[in-house]
C-alpha cells in the first residue's frame, strides 16, 4: 500500500535542498548589502578641508560686523545676546539663532594661498565685510570677506593671518546681513 513512499521522501529531500540553497543565497545577498551600506556610513571622508578657525559656541562673547560701511556690534550679557547700541537692545532670537554656530568656525570650499599678493583682485582692498569674533579668554578671530568668485557660488575670505580661501556665498551673505539687517 505504501509503495512509492521512498520516491516521495526523495522528492521532499530535493525540495528541502533547493529551499535551503535559496535561503542561503538570499541571506548572503542581504548580509552583503547590509555590510556594504554600513561600511559606507562609517568610512570617514578624507577630503574635508580643515576648519578656517574653531571657537566654542558658548565661548563667543562679542561679535562685530562691518559691511560696506555699516557696523553693528553684538555682546553676550549673561546668557542673552544684545545689540551694543548704547541701549543693549536684545536680539530677536528667531533671526539670531544659529549665528554663534555659523561664526564658531566654517570649513572653506577651497584654500587658495597662505598670502595675498594683490588683495584688490579679490575685493579685499578695501574689504567688503570685516568681522571680529572674540571669545571669553580674549582670543580674537578677525577675517575679511571680499568679492564673489567668478562662478558666483563662493566668496573670497581672508583671515588676519593672511590666508586666502573661499566659502559658500550663502554663508557670507548671512554674516554680512548682521551689519545691514540686525536681528
Secondary structure, DSSP 8 states (H G I E B T S, - for coil): --TTHHHHHHHHHHHHHHHHHHHHHHHHHHHHHHHHHHHHHHS--S----BS----GGGEEEEEEEETTEEEEEEEETTEEEE-SSS-EE--HHHHTTHHHHHT--B-SEEEESS-S-GGGGTBTTBSEEEEEEETTS-EEEEEEEEE-TTSSEEEEEETT--EEEEEHHHHHHHHHHHHS--
